[in-house]
């Protein structure tokens, strides 16, 4: 799915500060767009290679976001 299509859906069906759930996280496209648009995201992915890419994409989104996403994970 194209990021602009995901962005349109995120903006239409959620408000800034709300949480977007993606039970089939894939490479994190929905989470990436959600975070870039001031939402939080919960992503679930079983395939390890997709999950690794999802983490990379979410770290990019973090650099473009105001709030850090991974602050709790780095403490462990």
ROTORFI-559034 format. One record per atom (N, C-alpha, C): y, x, z. Coordinates in steps of 0.05 Angstrom, whole numbers, plus 5000, padded with zeros to 4 digits. Example, Ala and Ser with C-alpha at 12.3 -4.5 7.8 and 13.67 -1.06 7.14 Angstrom:
! residues 2
488652645156;491052465156;493452645156;495552575142;497952735143;500152585157;
END
This chain:
! residues 76
497650175000;500050005000;502550185000;504550104986;507050254984;508650225010;509950445017;511550445042;513850235041;514950185018;517149985017;516049705022;513649645013;512349385019;511849365049;510749575061;510249575090;512849535105;514949675097;517549655110;518649375110;518349245087;519248965084;517848785104;515148815106;513548655125;514348715154;514648965160;515349045188;518048925196;519948935178;522648825184;522548515185;520948385168;520748095169;519347985193;517248125202;515448005222;515548145250;517448325254;517848445280;520748505284;521448545309;524148615317;524248895328;526549035327;526749295339;525849295368;524349495376;523349515403;520649385407;519749215389;517049095391;514949285382;512449215387;510149375380;508649265357;508049435337;506549355314;503649455317;501649285315;498849355317;497649385290;496249615285;494849655261;491949725268;490149525269;487349575277;485749735258;486749765233;485449935213;487550145205;488150335222;490350515220;490450685195;488150745184;488150905160;489551175164;491451235147;492951485150;495651445165;496051205175;498351155193;500851045179;500550935155;502850835141;504450625156;503050425168;504350215182;505850325207;504550505221;505750625245;508150795238;507950945216;510151115207;512650945201;512250735186;514450555179;515550405204;513750325221;514650185245;516450365262;515550605267;517050795284;519750855271;519750905245;522250965231;524250725232;523250485237;524950255238;525350155267;524950325286;525550255314;523550095329;521050085319;518849945332;517050155345;515150055361;512950215371;510550145355;508450315356;506050255341;503550325356;501550165353;498850215363;497050215338;495750445334;494050485310;491250545319;489350425306;486450475312;485150565286;483750795287;482350895264;479751035273;477550975261;474951085268;474251335252;475151355227;474451575210;476051825218;474752035225;476052275236;478152395217;477452415191;479252535172;481852365169;481552105169;483851925168;485551955193;484151965216;485551985241;487252245243;486152465233;487652715232;490152695215;489852565192;492252525175;494252335188;493152125202;494851935217;496552085237;495352275252;496852425272;499052595259;498452725237;500452875222;502752705214;502152465203;504252285194;505952185217;504652125239;506152025262;507952245274;507052495273;508852705283;511252745265;510952695239;513252695221;515152465228;514052235233;515651995241;517152055267;515852205285;517052275311;519652445306;519552625287;521852795282;524152625271;523552405259;525552225247;526251995266;525151995290;525551785310;527251885333;528351705348;529951775371;528251855395;526151695400;524451745424;521951905416;521152095434;518752245428;516252065430;514352095412;511951925412;509652045428;509452305428;507152445439;507652585465;509652505480;510252655505;508052635525;506552415528;504452385547;501952545538;501452575513;499152715503;499453015507;501853115506;502253405509;501853505537;502053325557;501653395585;498753455592;496953345575;494053375581;492953635571;
END
